Amino acid sequence: MASLKEQLLKAGLADKKQARRAEHEKRQAKQRQAKGQAPADQVDVRAAREAQAERSRALNAQREEQARARALAAEVAQIIATNKISRENGDVPYQFTDQRKVQKIYVPKALIDPLARGQMGVVRQGQGKGYEVVPLETALRLRERAPEVVVSLHAPQKASTPDEDDPYADFQIPDDLMW
């Protein structure tokens, strides 16, 4: 059985010069491989693999970020569900701003003062799920994890001492005064 080179020469499809050039290129390719130099097609394959690996890393990072966001949302929802204060029989409206809109929830009368003093806070339960009242410690934990969830949390008020120069310091404000 004759080699392909001999068959091409006999058929007249190639001449001796082309055959020598092909053998020379074949020897050079073997030498490059022996020295560690990759032929051009292997370089292209390597570049394609690196590009695919980079796309895979980016996709994995995106998936991990989505998983972290879902885990954080689930954690926030669980914290709210376990620490919310019951607003049953809420008959007094409590108004607050959420994203530049005034919102209103009904709470029992006993919760109005702690809400105003900063001992409790109002948090957004989820997309369109409403609002809940939670204790101060819970609101602070939620503010650390997801600050956009905490809607209304007043700074706790400290007992104020009257100024020495206050001309009305001797006059006490009655507790039942309504504005």
Buried (B, 14 or more C-beta within 10 A) or exposed (E): EEEEBEEBBEEEEBEEEEBEEBEEEEEEEEEEEEEEEEEEEEEEEEEEEEEEEEEEEEEEEEEEEEEEEEEEBEEBBEBBEEBBBEBEEBEEEBEBEEEEEEBEBEBBEEBBEBBEEBBBBBBBBEEEEEBBBBBBEBBEBBBEEBEEBBBBBBEEEEEEEEEEEEEEEEEEEEEEEEE
